[in-house]
Amino acid sequence: MNDAVNTTWDIERIRGDFPLLSQRVNDKPLVYLDNGASSQRPEAVLQAMDRYYRECHSNVHRGAHTLGDKATTAFEGARATVRDFLNASDSREIIWTRGTTEAINLVANGLAAELTAGDEILVSQMEHHANIVPWQMIAERTGARVKVIAISERGELDLEHFRQQLSERTKVLAVTHVSNVLGTINPIETLIAEAKASGAYTVIDGAQAVPHFQPDVKALDCDFYAFSAHKMFGPTGIGALYGRADLLQAMPPYQGGGEMIERVSFEKTTWNQLPYKFEAGTPAIAEAVGLAAAIDYLNSLDRDAIEQAESVLLARATERLSAISGIQLIGTADHKVPVLSFLIDGLHPSDIGTLLDQQGIAIRTGHHCAMPLMDHFGIPGTARASLAFYNTTAEIDQFGDALEKIQRLFAA
């Protein structure tokens, strides 16, 4: 890493916070470049979850004992941490979910009552299946229509096409903040403002954004924003949905059961207040504690230094891959996070992944839950390296060297 980064960024200390990174794979030092699928956890997250289980595990909200009070305090404290992370106005606007996918399904089902035949739901060509399929299901149910915003060959959203698609019939704009395949950072401030001016609800998939920068839902002025913990150095099985309180209040519950009720009789059930109306059953308490610990960990770091470090990594990786004969980069947007999707002439992406794994390098291959995007580029899938701030330029060079070795082997 260059000197400008090192003045504020002690990469060895950072890497020491993540126990898994020190292991060896196939007798090689692990180079973990699959962060877009799931990032690793710092010791602080592991300790927070362990401490919860060892010291105060109980169910939350109704226990008439000390452990119940401690667990509830930790659980609701975690909600407040997420509220502050997103700069939401009220903890009632933070709904616990199993992740981004469930959050988007919750919103889609909640907005279904607002949709009728002829209404339009606008998504982009680069969406993850989690931000396509729920809307298709709702469209089929309501008679609404899903329309698609085109992207350029560089993987940038076509703003002119967006404006052509946007009309008084547009009732929902559902777009990703950052593409999981291309790394493209979309101009969602512009999209949100123009969609809201047309009277549409705005739903943002933030799963790939939150590991790299901190969103501000007030500044964005979106109606809904969803993310998953496991992509931002937290545990699996939990995520959060931000929703404007007035919209959440008007939406019906997504699931029925315990916790989300106020009173139940065989004649009628009334719903609990926000946010509990959307949180049926025993929640993922330890995971909420772990997510809060992940946010606290990120807050303990210099966020500008994170972005600078990742910018250096992206530039180095792009330079290395671009210099290798036979490699095609998929997605070359000007504004992107450190994600590189690529192909090697004559090799299937899965073979690339296997050959890299033999050298201790972990990447992802396939369609990355973005089949329509692959169809746009006319390819079945890609190899994808997704980087995090704990990666190093030395790892990028190992990655580049390994790809050169593979290219030489199969070009011969």
C-alpha positions, 0 to 999 in steps of 0.5 A: 500500500502506498505511503499516503494510505499507510499514514492513516492505515495500519493494515497489519493491525487491521488484518490482525482483527480478523482471525480467519485471514491468517489461515492457509488453504491448500498449503498456501496463505489464504487470499480471500477475495469473495467479500461480495458474497460474505465478508469475514468477521473481526474479533470484536464481533465474535467476542460480542456474540460469545459474551451475549450467549455466556452472560445474558442470553434470554428471550426479549421484551417479556421476560420478568427477570434480570436476564430478560432485561439485559437481553432486551437492552442489548437487542434494542441497543443494537437497533439504535446502533443501526438507526444511527448508522443509517441516520434514520430519525427513529428506531421504530423505522428499523425493522429486523429481517433475515437479510436484504432478500427478506427485507425487499420481500417485506416491502414488496408484499406491503406495497402490493395493496398500493398497486393495480393493473397498469401500474409500473415497477421500475428496476434496473438491468443490474439488479440481484435476483432478490430485487427482481423476483419479489417484484415479478411475484407482486406484479403477477398478483396485482396486474402491475408491470415490471419495467427495466432501466437499461445499462451501458456496455461499461455497466453504468445505468442509463439515466436518459433511459431511466427518464424515458421509462419513468412516468405517472404510471411508475409506482415503485422504483427498486434499484441497487445502490451498488451492483454486486457483479459490476461494482457500479455505484449508481446515482441513487440520489438522482434516481430517488429525487426524480422517482419521488417527484413522479409519485413513486415509492423508492426502495434501495438495495444497499447490500453491496454499499454498506461494506464500503461506505455509510449511507444516509437515508435522510440525505438520500430521502429514500422510502426504504433501504435494506442491507445484510449484516454478513456482507459488512463484517457481521453475522449471517441470518440478520439484516435490517430494513429502514422504512419511513415510519408513516409508510410502515405504519400503513403497511400490513404485517408481513408475517403472523405469530408472536411478538407482532400482535397487540391482542389475539382472539378467535374473532380478531387480532390487532397488530403491535406497534412499530417496529414489532408489527413486522417482527414475528417470532423470536428474533435473532438476538445474538445476531443483532448484537453481532451486527451492532458490534460490526457497526461499532467496529467500522465506526472505530476506523477512519472511514475516509481511510477505508475508501482510500485503501479500497480505491488503491486496491481497485486501481492496482487490481484493475491495472494488473488484470488489464495487462494480462492478455486474454482477460476481459473485464466486465464492468468498467464504470467510473464510479465503483467499489472494488469488485472486478468481474472478468473472463479469460479466453478459453476458460469457463469461470468455474475452472478459473475459480478452481485453479485459483483455489489451488493457489489459496485464492478465494473468488466467486464464479457463476451468474452471481444471482444476476442472470438478466445482467449476464444475458445483457452481456451475452455471457453465462457468468463471470469470475468475480474478485470482490475486495475489502479494506483488509485486503492488501496490494501484496494479495492483489499481486499474488492474484495477478501472478496467479492469473498470469500463470493460468493464462500462460498454461492455457494459452500454450 
